[in-house]
C-alpha cells in the first residue's frame, strides 16, 4: 500500500515504486497487489491486518511493524521556508528552537538531531500557508515534493526557498506476522541481487527518473564492480 505519487505510485499499479516491488518479489514467486491510500490509512490497514505492508516508511517509524534491511528507495529530507529563515544557515543545527510543520503520521523528531516544535498538518499546502502566515518557520518533506510545491507557486506570491537536510531510507513497513517475515526474507535476499544486476537502474532509466536514482545505490554498484 502507498499514498499516491504521480509517476511513482499510481492507482493503476504503474510507477517506479510498484515496478521495483514487483521485480523483487517476482524473484521469490510472490505477486504484488497494489492499493493507493493516504499514508495514515495505509498504516492503519496494515496494523489491522488488511494488508501486508505499506511503502515509504522510515526505519522503525511504527513500533508495531517490522522492517527489512534494504530500503526500497531514499528521499532527500528538505525544508522550505522564507529566505530570511535561511540567514546564517547551518543545516540541522539551525532548526533548534524553531517550529517545523510536516505531515501528520510522520515521526520527524526521531530522524533529526535538533530540538524543535512540531506542527502537524494533513496537507503540505496547509503547511506552506502556515509559513506564509508566520505561524511556523519551516515545512519539512521530501525534496521532490517541496520542489513540486515551489513550481506551483505564482510569480506574485512571496518567495520561498528550499534547503536539503539529510538522506533517509524509505522502507516497507510490514505487519508483525509469520507471512511478513517470509516476505522480508525474500526482499532482503532478492533486492541486492537486482541492484547488482542493474535491473533497478533500468527501471529508473526507463521511467526517465535517473535524477532520483539513490546515491546509496550508485555507491553500492561501484563497490560491486
C-alpha angles and dihedrals in degrees: 000000000000141000115254119277118170110244091002109061114004133179093248094056094261126126135084095271091059091043092055093047093047092048093052098044094042087066087061094046094255123134114215119222112199131209133176118223135151109273098255093045090051091054090048091050091054092046091052092049097251093120138021099231148349126220135235096035122152113238111279090357094142119040095214095055133081123220138206125237095243123068116224090217143344131237130202103232107217141169132230123206147136113294091249090063090064097055108126088005113193101172119244092357089066090062094067110118093006132121114245124190120206140155117291111253097039118110095217098160089061092064104039126073095219137095106235141147114258120225111185123201137178096227134028090229087063090052092052090051090053090054091050090051092047090242091123133019103217143016114218122202143117112309092238092057094045092049089053090053091052091051091055094056119104124232093251094058120096112268121259128191135209131220129184119237112177144324116256130189118239115216141185108254108214133200110251096254137122089247089056091051089054090049091049090052090053091047096049092045099045103033097071090046091056090046093052092045093057092241094123092049089052091054090056093043093052090049091051087238105122089125085070097044102124118256089222091059091049089053092050092049089054092049092053095053 
